[in-house]
Amino acid sequence: MAGEIEHEAELTREEAATYFEEVAAGLRSEESFTVVLGDIEVDVDPAETVEFEVELEDSEDEREFEIELEWERGDEELEIDAEE
């Protein structure tokens, strides 16, 4: 699958922290793990080394904080499950 899946939601700080903790646990597992993007579940299998980028944008109206992980793609395909 080539392309992009994006999901936006309004969460409490606690809910956002829990989501990051689940992703962190998946990264530490050294195996593939599932990321939930709304009603879509995606199995990801990051490489041992990832490119890590943090960005903070500040405008008059809002601030945006982004965390991005990037790695070389292997031969495996992404497993995507969408609830219907």
N, CA, C and O atoms as a GROMACS GRO file, in nm:
protein
  336
    1MET      N    1   0.085  -0.117   0.000
    1MET     CA    2   0.000   0.000   0.000
    1MET      C    3   0.089   0.123   0.000
    1MET      O    4   0.166   0.143   0.094
    2ALA      N    5   0.080   0.202  -0.098
    2ALA     CA    6   0.148   0.331  -0.099
    2ALA      C    7   0.042   0.437  -0.078
    2ALA      O    8  -0.069   0.425  -0.131
    3GLY      N    9   0.073   0.537  -0.003
    3GLY     CA   10  -0.025   0.641   0.021
    3GLY      C   11  -0.015   0.692   0.162
    3GLY      O   12   0.087   0.674   0.229
    4GLU      N   13  -0.122   0.754   0.207
    4GLU     CA   14  -0.121   0.817   0.338
    4GLU      C   15  -0.255   0.798   0.406
    4GLU      O   16  -0.360   0.808   0.342
    5ILE      N   17  -0.251   0.772   0.535
    5ILE     CA   18  -0.370   0.767   0.617
    5ILE      C   19  -0.350   0.872   0.725
    5ILE      O   20  -0.247   0.873   0.792
    6GLU      N   21  -0.446   0.960   0.741
    6GLU     CA   22  -0.435   1.064   0.842
    6GLU      C   23  -0.560   1.064   0.926
    6GLU      O   24  -0.671   1.046   0.875
    7HIS      N   25  -0.543   1.086   1.054
    7HIS     CA   26  -0.658   1.090   1.145
    7HIS      C   27  -0.638   1.205   1.242
    7HIS      O   28  -0.530   1.222   1.298
    8GLU      N   29  -0.742   1.283   1.263
    8GLU     CA   30  -0.740   1.391   1.362
    8GLU      C   31  -0.854   1.367   1.459
    8GLU      O   32  -0.963   1.327   1.420
    9ALA      N   33  -0.826   1.392   1.586
    9ALA     CA   34  -0.929   1.378   1.690
    9ALA      C   35  -0.898   1.477   1.801
    9ALA      O   36  -0.784   1.519   1.819
   10GLU      N   37  -1.000   1.513   1.874
   10GLU     CA   38  -0.981   1.598   1.991
   10GLU      C   39  -0.976   1.507   2.113
   10GLU      O   40  -1.072   1.437   2.143
   11LEU      N   41  -0.862   1.508   2.182
   11LEU     CA   42  -0.840   1.423   2.298
   11LEU      C   43  -0.806   1.508   2.419
   11LEU      O   44  -0.761   1.622   2.406
   12THR      N   45  -0.828   1.451   2.536
   12THR     CA   46  -0.776   1.516   2.656
   12THR      C   47  -0.625   1.494   2.659
   12THR      O   48  -0.573   1.408   2.587
   13ARG      N   49  -0.555   1.570   2.740
   13ARG     CA   50  -0.411   1.548   2.755
   13ARG      C   51  -0.383   1.406   2.801
   13ARG      O   52  -0.287   1.344   2.756
   14GLU      N   53  -0.465   1.354   2.891
   14GLU     CA   54  -0.447   1.218   2.943
   14GLU      C   55  -0.464   1.115   2.831
   14GLU      O   56  -0.385   1.022   2.820
   15GLU      N   57  -0.567   1.133   2.747
   15GLU     CA   58  -0.590   1.040   2.636
   15GLU      C   59  -0.474   1.045   2.536
   15GLU      O   60  -0.431   0.941   2.485
   16ALA      N   61  -0.423   1.165   2.508
   16ALA     CA   62  -0.309   1.178   2.417
   16ALA      C   63  -0.186   1.109   2.475
   16ALA      O   64  -0.113   1.041   2.404
   17ALA      N   65  -0.163   1.127   2.604
   17ALA     CA   66  -0.049   1.063   2.670
   17ALA      C   67  -0.061   0.911   2.664
   17ALA      O   68   0.038   0.842   2.640
   18THR      N   69  -0.180   0.859   2.685
   18THR     CA   70  -0.203   0.715   2.677
   18THR      C   71  -0.173   0.663   2.537
   18THR      O   72  -0.112   0.557   2.521
   19TYR      N   73  -0.214   0.737   2.435
   19TYR     CA   74  -0.187   0.697   2.296
   19TYR      C   75  -0.036   0.691   2.272
   19TYR      O   76   0.014   0.593   2.215
   20PHE      N   77   0.036   0.795   2.315
   20PHE     CA   78   0.182   0.796   2.298
   20PHE      C   79   0.247   0.681   2.375
   20PHE      O   80   0.343   0.621   2.326
   21GLU      N   81   0.196   0.650   2.494
   21GLU     CA   82   0.252   0.538   2.572
   21GLU      C   83   0.232   0.406   2.500
   21GLU      O   84   0.320   0.320   2.502
   22GLU      N   85   0.118   0.388   2.435
   22GLU     CA   86   0.092   0.265   2.360
   22GLU      C   87   0.186   0.254   2.240
   22GLU      O   88   0.236   0.146   2.211
   23VAL      N   89   0.209   0.365   2.171
   23VAL     CA   90   0.304   0.364   2.059
   23VAL      C   91   0.445   0.336   2.110
   23VAL      O   92   0.518   0.259   2.049
   24ALA      N   93   0.483   0.399   2.221
   24ALA     CA   94   0.616   0.377   2.279
   24ALA      C   95   0.635   0.230   2.317
   24ALA      O   96   0.742   0.174   2.294
   25ALA      N   97   0.533   0.169   2.375
   25ALA     CA   98   0.541   0.027   2.410
   25ALA      C   99   0.560  -0.058   2.285
   25ALA      O  100   0.637  -0.154   2.285
   26GLY      N  101   0.489  -0.023   2.178
   26GLY     CA  102   0.505  -0.096   2.052
   26GLY      C  103   0.645  -0.082   1.996
   26GLY      O  104   0.702  -0.179   1.946
   27LEU      N  105   0.702   0.038   2.004
   27LEU     CA  106   0.839   0.059   1.955
   27LEU      C  107   0.939  -0.022   2.036
   27LEU      O  108   1.036  -0.073   1.981
   28ARG      N  109   0.917  -0.033   2.165
   28ARG     CA  110   1.008  -0.109   2.252
   28ARG      C  111   0.996  -0.259   2.232
   28ARG      O  112   1.087  -0.333   2.268
   29SER      N  113   0.886  -0.306   2.176
   29SER     CA  114   0.859  -0.450   2.167
   29SER      C  115   0.948  -0.523   2.068
   29SER      O  116   0.958  -0.646   2.075
   30GLU      N  117   1.013  -0.452   1.978
   30GLU     CA  118   1.098  -0.511   1.875
   30GLU      C  119   1.021  -0.602   1.780
   30GLU      O  120   1.081  -0.684   1.710
   31GLU      N  121   0.890  -0.589   1.777
   31GLU     CA  122   0.805  -0.663   1.685
   31GLU      C  123   0.711  -0.562   1.618
   31GLU      O  124   0.709  -0.444   1.655
   32SER      N  125   0.634  -0.608   1.522
   32SER     CA  126   0.534  -0.518   1.465
   32SER      C  127   0.428  -0.492   1.571
   32SER      O  128   0.408  -0.573   1.661
   33PHE      N  129   0.360  -0.380   1.559
   33PHE     CA  130   0.254  -0.346   1.653
   33PHE      C  131   0.144  -0.274   1.579
   33PHE      O  132   0.164  -0.228   1.466
   34THR      N  133   0.029  -0.264   1.641
   34THR     CA  134  -0.088  -0.204   1.578
   34THR      C  135  -0.105  -0.060   1.624
   34THR      O  136  -0.099  -0.030   1.743
   35VAL      N  137  -0.127   0.029   1.528
   35VAL     CA  138  -0.158   0.169   1.554
   35VAL      C  139  -0.303   0.191   1.514
   35VAL      O  140  -0.344   0.152   1.405
   36VAL      N  141  -0.380   0.254   1.603
   36VAL     CA  142  -0.521   0.280   1.576
   36VAL      C  143  -0.534   0.425   1.530
   36VAL      O  144  -0.493   0.518   1.600
   37LEU      N  145  -0.593   0.442   1.412
   37LEU     CA  146  -0.617   0.574   1.354
   37LEU      C  147  -0.767   0.588   1.332
   37LEU      O  148  -0.817   0.560   1.223
   38GLY      N  149  -0.838   0.630   1.435
   38GLY     CA  150  -0.984   0.637   1.426
   38GLY      C  151  -1.042   0.498   1.419
   38GLY      O  152  -1.025   0.419   1.512
   39ASP      N  153  -1.112   0.466   1.310
   39ASP     CA  154  -1.170   0.333   1.294
   39ASP      C  155  -1.083   0.241   1.209
   39ASP      O  156  -1.128   0.137   1.162
   40ILE      N  157  -0.957   0.280   1.189
   40ILE     CA  158  -0.864   0.201   1.110
   40ILE      C  159  -0.750   0.153   1.199
   40ILE      O  160  -0.694   0.231   1.277
   41GLU      N  161  -0.716   0.025   1.188
   41GLU     CA  162  -0.602  -0.031   1.259
   41GLU      C  163  -0.495  -0.066   1.157
   41GLU      O  164  -0.523  -0.132   1.057
   42VAL      N  165  -0.372  -0.024   1.184
   42VAL     CA  166  -0.262  -0.048   1.091
   42VAL      C  167  -0.149  -0.117   1.167
   42VAL      O  168  -0.105  -0.068   1.272
   43ASP      N  169  -0.102  -0.229   1.116
   43ASP     CA  170   0.014  -0.297   1.173
   43ASP      C  171   0.139  -0.235   1.114
   43ASP      O  172   0.154  -0.231   0.991
   44VAL      N  173   0.229  -0.186   1.198
   44VAL     CA  174   0.353  -0.126   1.152
   44VAL      C  175   0.471  -0.204   1.209
   44VAL      O  176   0.463  -0.260   1.318
   45ASP      N  177   0.579  -0.207   1.134
   45ASP     CA  178   0.699  -0.280   1.172
   45ASP      C  179   0.820  -0.192   1.144
   45ASP      O  180   0.887  -0.210   1.042
   46PRO      N  181   0.849  -0.097   1.234
   46PRO     CA  182   0.959  -0.005   1.210
   46PRO      C  183   1.094  -0.076   1.206
   46PRO      O  184   1.112  -0.182   1.266
   47ALA      N  185   1.187  -0.016   1.136
   47ALA     CA  186   1.325  -0.066   1.132
   47ALA      C  187   1.388  -0.046   1.270
   47ALA      O  188   1.333   0.027   1.354
   48GLU      N  189   1.501  -0.107   1.293
   48GLU     CA  190   1.572  -0.094   1.421
   48GLU      C  191   1.612   0.051   1.447
   48GLU      O  192   1.613   0.096   1.562
   49THR      N  193   1.645   0.125   1.341
   49THR     CA  194   1.682   0.265   1.352
   49THR      C  195   1.581   0.348   1.273
   49THR      O  196   1.549   0.316   1.158
   50VAL      N  197   1.530   0.454   1.336
   50VAL     CA  198   1.432   0.540   1.271
   50VAL      C  199   1.484   0.683   1.270
   50VAL      O  200   1.562   0.722   1.356
   51GLU      N  201   1.438   0.760   1.172
   51GLU     CA  202   1.466   0.903   1.170
   51GLU      C  203   1.358   0.969   1.254
   51GLU      O  204   1.239   0.943   1.235
   52PHE      N  205   1.398   1.054   1.347
   52PHE     CA  206   1.308   1.115   1.444
   52PHE      C  207   1.307   1.266   1.421
   52PHE      O  208   1.412   1.330   1.420
   53GLU      N  209   1.188   1.322   1.404
   53GLU     CA  210   1.175   1.466   1.381
   53GLU      C  211   1.068   1.523   1.474
   53GLU      O  212   0.959   1.467   1.488
   54VAL      N  213   1.100   1.634   1.537
   54VAL     CA  214   1.006   1.705   1.622
   54VAL      C  215   0.994   1.846   1.569
   54VAL      O  216   1.094   1.910   1.536
   55GLU      N  217   0.872   1.894   1.560
   55GLU     CA  218   0.849   2.029   1.505
   55GLU      C  219   0.749   2.102   1.594
   55GLU      O  220   0.648   2.045   1.635
   56LEU      N  221   0.778   2.228   1.621
   56LEU     CA  222   0.686   2.313   1.695
   56LEU      C  223   0.661   2.438   1.612
   56LEU      O  224   0.754   2.512   1.580
   57GLU      N  225   0.535   2.461   1.576
   57GLU     CA  226   0.496   2.581   1.501
   57GLU      C  227   0.416   2.671   1.593
   57GLU      O  228   0.330   2.625   1.668
   58ASP      N  229   0.445   2.799   1.588
   58ASP     CA  230   0.378   2.895   1.674
   58ASP      C  231   0.322   3.007   1.586
   58ASP      O  232   0.398   3.076   1.518
   59SER      N  233   0.191   3.024   1.589
   59SER     CA  234   0.128   3.134   1.515
   59SER      C  235   0.048   3.217   1.614
   59SER      O  236   0.043   3.186   1.733
   60GLU      N  237  -0.014   3.321   1.565
   60GLU     CA  238  -0.095   3.407   1.652
   60GLU      C  239  -0.214   3.332   1.711
   60GLU      O  240  -0.255   3.360   1.824
   61ASP      N  241  -0.269   3.236   1.636
   61ASP     CA  242  -0.392   3.168   1.678
   61ASP      C  243  -0.370   3.038   1.752
   61ASP      O  244  -0.449   3.002   1.840
   62GLU      N  245  -0.263   2.965   1.719
   62GLU     CA  246  -0.244   2.833   1.779
   62GLU      C  247  -0.099   2.788   1.774
   62GLU      O  248  -0.015   2.848   1.706
   63ARG      N  249  -0.073   2.682   1.847
   63ARG     CA  250   0.058   2.616   1.842
   63ARG      C  251   0.036   2.474   1.794
   63ARG      O  252  -0.065   2.412   1.824
   64GLU      N  253   0.132   2.424   1.719
   64GLU     CA  254   0.124   2.288   1.667
   64GLU      C  255   0.254   2.216   1.699
   64GLU      O  256   0.363   2.267   1.672
   65PHE      N  257   0.241   2.098   1.758
   65PHE     CA  258   0.355   2.017   1.798
   65PHE      C  259   0.344   1.884   1.724
   65PHE      O  260   0.246   1.812   1.742
   66GLU      N  261   0.442   1.851   1.641
   66GLU     CA  262   0.437   1.729   1.562
   66GLU      C  263   0.557   1.641   1.594
   66GLU      O  264   0.668   1.689   1.613
   67ILE      N  265   0.532   1.511   1.601
   67ILE     CA  266   0.637   1.412   1.617
   67ILE      C  267   0.627   1.318   1.497
   67ILE      O  268   0.520   1.268   1.466
   68GLU      N  269   0.739   1.296   1.431
   68GLU     CA  270   0.740   1.212   1.310
   68GLU      C  271   0.852   1.109   1.320
   68GLU      O  272   0.965   1.141   1.357
   69LEU      N  273   0.819   0.985   1.288
   69LEU     CA  274   0.918   0.878   1.278
   69LEU      C  275   0.920   0.832   1.133
   69LEU      O  276   0.814   0.817   1.071
   70GLU      N  277   1.037   0.810   1.079
   70GLU     CA  278   1.051   0.767   0.939
   70GLU      C  279   1.159   0.660   0.932
   70GLU      O  280   1.260   0.668   1.002
   71TRP      N  281   1.136   0.558   0.846
   71TRP     CA  282   1.235   0.452   0.829
   71TRP      C  283   1.223   0.397   0.689
   71TRP      O  284   1.122   0.414   0.621
   72GLU      N  285   1.330   0.330   0.647
   72GLU     CA  286   1.330   0.268   0.515
   72GLU      C  287   1.228   0.157   0.511
   72GLU      O  288   1.217   0.076   0.603
   73ARG      N  289   1.154   0.154   0.404
   73ARG     CA  290   1.050   0.055   0.387
   73ARG      C  291   1.111  -0.081   0.352
   73ARG      O  292   1.200  -0.090   0.268
   74GLY      N  293   1.062  -0.185   0.419
   74GLY     CA  294   1.102  -0.321   0.385
   74GLY      C  295   1.010  -0.376   0.278
   74GLY      O  296   0.936  -0.301   0.215
   75ASP      N  297   1.015  -0.506   0.257
   75ASP     CA  298   0.933  -0.569   0.154
   75ASP      C  299   0.791  -0.599   0.200
   75ASP      O  300   0.704  -0.628   0.118
   76GLU      N  301   0.766  -0.592   0.332
   76GLU     CA  302   0.634  -0.627   0.382
   76GLU      C  303   0.531  -0.521   0.346
   76GLU      O  304   0.564  -0.403   0.332
   77GLU      N  305   0.408  -0.564   0.332
   77GLU     CA  306   0.297  -0.473   0.307
   77GLU      C  307   0.233  -0.437   0.440
   77GLU      O  308   0.239  -0.516   0.535
   78LEU      N  309   0.173  -0.319   0.450
   78LEU     CA  310   0.102  -0.279   0.570
   78LEU      C  311  -0.026  -0.359   0.582
   78LEU      O  312  -0.095  -0.382   0.482
   79GLU      N  313  -0.057  -0.402   0.703
   79GLU     CA  314  -0.185  -0.467   0.732
   79GLU      C  315  -0.280  -0.359   0.780
   79GLU      O  316  -0.254  -0.295   0.882
   80ILE      N  317  -0.389  -0.338   0.707
   80ILE     CA  318  -0.485  -0.236   0.743
   80ILE      C  319  -0.622  -0.300   0.762
   80ILE      O  320  -0.672  -0.369   0.673
   81ASP      N  321  -0.680  -0.277   0.879
   81ASP     CA  322  -0.814  -0.326   0.909
   81ASP      C  323  -0.902  -0.206   0.936
   81ASP      O  324  -0.874  -0.127   1.026
   82ALA      N  325  -1.009  -0.192   0.860
   82ALA     CA  326  -1.104  -0.082   0.881
   82ALA      C  327  -1.234  -0.142   0.933
   82ALA      O  328  -1.289  -0.235   0.873
   83GLU      N  329  -1.282  -0.088   1.044
   83GLU     CA  330  -1.410  -0.132   1.096
   83GLU      C  331  -1.521  -0.081   1.006
   83GLU      O  332  -1.516   0.031   0.957
   84GLU      N  333  -1.621  -0.163   0.985
   84GLU     CA  334  -1.730  -0.123   0.898
   84GLU      C  335  -1.856  -0.111   0.975
   84GLU      O  336  -1.961  -0.078   0.918
   0.00000   0.00000   0.00000
